[in-house]
Amino acid sequence: MQAVILAAGRGRRLSSLTFSIPKPLIEVVGKPILGYAIEALENTGVNEILIVTGYKAQCIKNYVLQEVSYKGKIVCLYNPNYKKENAHSLLVSYPYISKYPFLLLMGDHLFSPELILKTLNQSHSGGNFLAVDFNPDPYKLKEATKVLVDEEGKIRAIGKQLKRFNGVDTGFFVLLEEVFIMAEDLVKKKENCKLSDVFNHLIKYGSGLKACDVSGCFWMDVDTIEDLKRAENLLLRKIPQWQKELYPGT
């Protein structure tokens, strides 16, 4: 299975830290955010990772070459339009996907291995899936992308400004080639296109997007200094548990 990590943005709200490094390389408990994603993917059976870079792309390349120990293949892809919204970064990966479904992760999110495994276990029925937290920490609600999920588990709407919602987008997806077709179609009509635009387009005109329930699993979007401090505190408690899950006997 292949995974795409979108890691092209600068992270302006963390500009005091991202002046010299891209946001995915900000360290949380001594490890870059990107490093947690790579480790979790390796331990859930992913053998190829495509990292879409942009801002300070060489820093991410150097990190992958010099500091990452990963048994599979990692390819860094450069998005020259990284200042645009993230749907453009997604499309950069399209020519390099050879297997479907593929995984899509946000490069500024922290994910537990448990969240990835739960999503994979629930996505075998075919289609496009998003890992949804139906019981999120209230702290996350202000900035989170919200989703409205019906009784059949189908996502009816997605976006930060939703007034009616019952879950939160964690930033982890299992997707078919259809998402690229929808993104290409939408970018022709809307020059600066967000991923949420693509997924709403998929919901309205394509086969749709289904929810995988990952409530209770750890994840976090790191956008501000406050988020970073909170992530540090949470991970100090979570990491020993993950080590036991990933490496029994340690």
C-alpha positions in Angstrom: 0.0 0.0 0.0 1.1 3.5 -0.8 0.7 6.6 1.4 0.8 10.3 0.5 1.8 12.8 3.1 1.0 16.5 2.3 3.9 18.5 3.7 4.2 21.5 1.5 2.9 24.3 3.7 4.8 26.8 5.8 2.5 27.0 8.8 2.3 30.8 9.3 0.8 30.6 12.8 4.0 28.9 13.8 6.2 31.4 11.9 8.6 31.9 14.8 9.5 28.2 14.4 9.0 27.8 10.6 11.4 30.6 9.6 14.2 28.1 9.2 12.3 24.7 8.9 9.0 23.6 7.4 6.1 22.9 9.7 6.3 19.1 9.5 9.8 19.1 10.9 8.8 20.9 14.1 9.8 18.6 16.9 7.3 17.2 19.5 9.0 15.3 22.3 12.3 15.3 20.4 10.9 13.9 17.1 9.6 15.8 14.0 5.8 15.6 13.4 6.6 14.0 10.1 8.7 11.3 11.9 5.6 10.1 13.9 3.7 9.7 10.7 6.4 7.7 8.9 6.9 5.4 11.9 3.2 4.7 12.3 2.9 3.9 8.6 5.8 1.6 8.6 4.4 -0.3 11.5 1.0 -0.7 9.8 2.4 -2.3 6.7 2.8 0.6 4.3 5.8 0.0 2.0 5.9 3.2 0.0 5.5 6.9 1.1 5.2 9.9 -1.2 5.9 13.1 0.6 4.7 16.3 -1.2 7.0 19.1 -0.3 7.0 22.9 -1.0 8.2 25.4 1.5 11.9 24.6 2.4 11.6 21.3 0.5 15.3 20.5 0.8 15.0 20.4 4.6 12.5 17.6 4.3 14.6 15.7 1.7 17.6 16.0 4.0 15.6 14.7 7.0 14.4 11.7 5.0 17.9 10.9 3.7 19.9 11.5 6.8 17.6 10.8 9.8 14.8 8.5 8.8 15.2 4.7 9.1 12.4 3.2 7.0 12.5 -0.2 5.4 10.2 0.8 2.5 10.5 3.4 -0.2 10.2 7.2 0.4 9.9 9.6 -2.5 9.8 13.4 -2.1 7.7 15.2 -4.7 7.9 19.0 -5.1 4.9 21.2 -5.5 5.9 24.5 -7.2 2.4 25.9 -6.4 2.7 25.1 -2.7 1.4 28.6 -1.7 -2.0 27.6 -3.1 -4.4 25.5 -1.2 -3.7 21.8 -0.5 -5.7 20.2 -3.3 -2.9 21.2 -5.6 -0.4 19.3 -3.5 -2.6 16.2 -3.7 -2.6 16.4 -7.5 1.2 16.4 -7.6 1.2 12.8 -6.3 -1.3 11.5 -8.9 1.3 10.3 -11.5 3.1 8.3 -8.8 0.2 6.3 -7.4 0.3 2.7 -8.8 -2.0 1.0 -6.3 -5.5 1.8 -5.1 -6.7 2.4 -2.5 -4.0 4.7 -1.2 -3.6 6.5 2.1 -3.6 10.3 2.5 -2.3 12.0 5.6 -1.8 15.6 6.6 1.9 16.4 7.3 1.1 18.6 10.3 -1.0 16.1 12.1 0.0 13.6 14.7 -1.6 10.1 14.4 -1.5 7.1 16.7 -0.8 3.7 15.1 -4.1 2.7 16.6 -6.0 5.3 14.5 -4.4 4.0 11.3 -5.1 0.4 12.1 -8.7 1.1 13.0 -9.2 3.0 9.7 -7.7 0.2 7.6 -9.8 -2.4 9.4 -13.0 -0.5 8.6 -12.3 0.3 5.0 -12.3 -3.1 3.4 -15.8 -2.7 1.9 -14.5 -0.5 -0.9 -14.9 3.2 -1.5 -13.4 6.4 -0.2 -13.0 6.7 3.6 -12.2 9.4 6.2 -11.2 8.6 9.8 -13.8 10.5 11.9 -13.7 11.4 15.6 -17.3 11.4 16.8 -16.2 12.4 20.3 -13.4 14.9 19.9 -11.7 16.9 22.6 -13.6 20.2 22.9 -10.2 21.9 22.5 -10.1 20.8 18.9 -13.5 21.9 17.8 -12.7 25.6 17.1 -10.1 24.9 14.4 -11.2 21.4 13.3 -12.8 20.5 9.9 -16.2 19.3 10.8 -18.2 16.5 9.1 -21.9 15.6 9.0 -22.3 11.8 8.9 -25.7 10.1 8.3 -27.0 6.9 9.9 -25.5 4.8 7.2 -22.0 6.1 7.8 -21.9 8.3 4.7 -20.5 11.8 5.0 -22.9 14.4 3.8 -20.9 17.5 4.2 -17.4 18.5 5.3 -15.9 21.9 6.1 -14.6 24.2 8.9 -17.7 26.4 8.9 -20.4 23.7 9.1 -23.2 24.6 11.5 -24.6 21.1 11.6 -22.0 18.4 12.3 -21.6 15.3 14.4 -17.9 14.5 13.9 -14.5 15.9 13.1 -12.1 15.2 10.3 -8.8 13.7 11.7 -6.8 14.2 8.5 -6.4 10.6 7.6 -8.0 9.1 4.5 -8.2 5.9 2.4 -9.0 6.9 -1.2 -9.6 5.6 -4.7 -8.4 7.1 -8.0 -11.7 8.9 -8.2 -10.5 11.6 -5.8 -7.8 12.7 -8.3 -10.4 12.8 -11.1 -12.7 15.0 -8.9 -9.7 17.2 -8.0 -8.7 17.7 -11.6 -12.3 18.6 -12.5 -12.6 21.1 -9.7 -9.3 22.8 -10.2 -10.3 23.6 -13.8 -13.3 25.5 -12.3 -11.7 26.9 -9.2 -8.1 28.0 -9.4 -7.3 27.8 -5.7 -8.9 24.7 -4.4 -9.0 23.2 -0.9 -9.2 19.5 -0.1 -12.5 20.1 1.6 -13.8 21.5 -1.8 -12.6 18.3 -3.5 -14.3 16.1 -0.9 -17.6 18.0 -1.1 -17.4 17.6 -4.9 -16.8 13.9 -4.4 -19.8 13.7 -2.1 -22.1 15.6 -4.6 -21.0 14.2 -7.9 -19.0 11.1 -7.2 -19.3 7.9 -5.2 -19.1 9.7 -1.9 -17.1 9.5 1.2 -17.6 7.2 4.2 -16.7 7.6 7.8 -14.5 5.2 9.8 -15.1 5.7 13.5 -11.8 6.3 15.3 -13.3 7.9 18.4 -10.9 7.5 21.3 -7.8 7.2 19.2 -5.1 9.8 19.6 -4.6 12.4 16.9 -3.9 16.1 16.8 -3.5 19.0 14.4 -0.6 21.2 15.4 -1.3 24.8 14.2 -0.2 27.0 17.1 2.3 27.2 19.9 -0.5 26.3 22.3 -1.2 23.2 20.2 2.4 22.3 20.3 2.6 22.5 24.1 -0.6 20.5 24.4 0.7 17.8 22.0 3.9 17.6 24.0 2.0 17.0 27.2 -0.3 14.4 25.7 2.5 12.5 23.9 4.6 12.2 27.0 1.7 10.0 28.3 0.9 8.2 25.1 4.4 7.2 23.8 5.1 4.5 26.3 1.7 2.9 25.4 2.5 3.0 21.7 5.9 1.4 22.3 4.2 -1.6 23.9 1.7 -1.9 21.1 4.2 -1.6 18.3 7.1 -3.5 20.0 5.6 -6.1 22.4 8.0 -7.2 25.1 9.8 -3.9 25.3 
